[in-house]
Amino acid sequence: MSRPVALITGASVGIGEQFARQLAERGHDLVLVARDAARLEALAKEIEGGSGAHAEVLPADLTDAGQLASVEARVGVVDVLVNNAGFGTFGSFHTLDVDTETREIDLNIIALVRLTHAAASAMAERGRGGILNVSSLASFQPGPSNATYSATKAFVTSFTEAVHEELKGTGVSVTVLCPGFTHTEFQERANAPAGDVPGFMWQEAPEVARAGLDGLAKNRAVVIPGTANKVMGNLSAVTPHAITRRIGAVVLKRATT
Ligand SMILES: NC(=O)c1ccc[n+]([C@@H]2O[C@H](COP(=O)([O-])OP(=O)(O)OC[C@H]3O[C@@H](n4cnc5c(N)ncnc54)[C@H](OP(=O)(O)O)[C@@H]3O)[C@@H](O)[C@H]2O)c1
């Protein structure tokens, strides 16, 4: 019998690499998407050597409309889609490069929406499938010094929760994963000062990916991995934005001075 196929974006490193390893362990063949073809090839070779999985490499910059279209075309026939690729930027919005800010929207929102649409329509027709969208704990409140990133993730959480409800009863599972601080390349790429974040707030990529995949298997609408993150996320969700945005501004000011 052929194995189900999972397509993972941002699979070259970090949480996405863990999704790839764990989906292979759970019996899936893989389609690995990111820009760094060499890293994807190395991962595919390692996974194929250590499991019965076939791993196809599909290098693409998802902020490029043409390359995104080639991934959309591939998504129509997969059993599981993990929209994991994303990046953040750090600093006062008006001081940041506006082209990078809009690229962040292209990757974190536009690519995720287009791939979710391509996958959801094909999966709904087949009556089965799973879509796991990676958001963030940052999605639950405005993020001073992280304005665009937090807003993109607020979109991802709200959008995914809505699609989860729409597809109930169709056989298609839709889950949003909202990680907190996780040891990956994310903070360095975002130029974010993560040094002051207390140790208990950090998680490792394998446990975050596992929580997401377990949540998708149960068709949970929202998954917040880790006890500390659950407390933070649930508190943020019930606290008025007028309070959470000011707390965020004070915490971020302390982290940067
Ligand atoms: N780490 C955290 O603290 C944290 C917390 C909350 C949420 N998240 C979210 O978790 C997800 C995974 O992040 P991570 O922590 O694993 O970060 P990471 O280590 O920086 O990995 C990001 C992945 O996205 C890929 N990517 C970046 N730009 C891309 C583009 N234009 N086209 C295609 N792929 C692209 C990268 O590969 P290439 O460079 O090879 O393209 C890489 O595989 C993101 O959505 C992030 O927002 C992370």
The ligand as an ORCA input file, in Angstrom:
! r2SCAN-3c Opt
* xyz 0 1
  N      11.372     29.677     16.940
  C      10.448     30.362     17.606
  O      10.701     30.903     18.709
  C       9.049     30.455     17.049
  C       8.024     30.865     17.923
  C       6.722     30.954     17.429
  C       6.449     30.624     16.132
  N       7.459     30.237     15.296
  C       7.109     29.934     13.907
  O       7.549     28.620     13.594
  C       7.750     28.510     12.181
  C       9.096     27.846     11.933
  O      10.103     28.712     12.416
  P      11.468     28.188     13.046
  O      11.496     28.627     14.452
  O      11.704     26.773     12.737
  O      12.459     29.144     12.239
  P      13.766     28.866     11.356
  O      14.678     27.924     12.068
  O      14.271     30.227     10.998
  O      13.182     28.140     10.055
  C      12.392     28.843      9.139
  C      12.156     27.977      7.907
  O      11.418     28.744      6.940
  C      12.093     28.669      5.680
  N      11.886     29.896      4.913
  C      12.214     31.173      5.271
  N      11.914     32.021      4.271
  C      11.388     31.275      3.273
  C      10.899     31.585      1.959
  N      10.902     32.850      1.491
  N      10.429     30.576      1.183
  C      10.436     29.291      1.643
  N      10.883     28.946      2.867
  C      11.359     29.924      3.666
  C      13.551     28.480      6.052
  O      14.294     27.828      5.038
  P      15.227     28.548      3.938
  O      15.993     29.630      4.622
  O      16.048     27.404      3.416
  O      14.265     29.063      2.907
  C      13.440     27.537      7.246
  O      13.306     26.207      6.795
  C       7.630     29.943     11.628
  O       6.376     30.116     11.026
  C       7.757     30.820     12.863
  O       7.079     32.043     12.698
  C       8.746     30.130     15.726
*
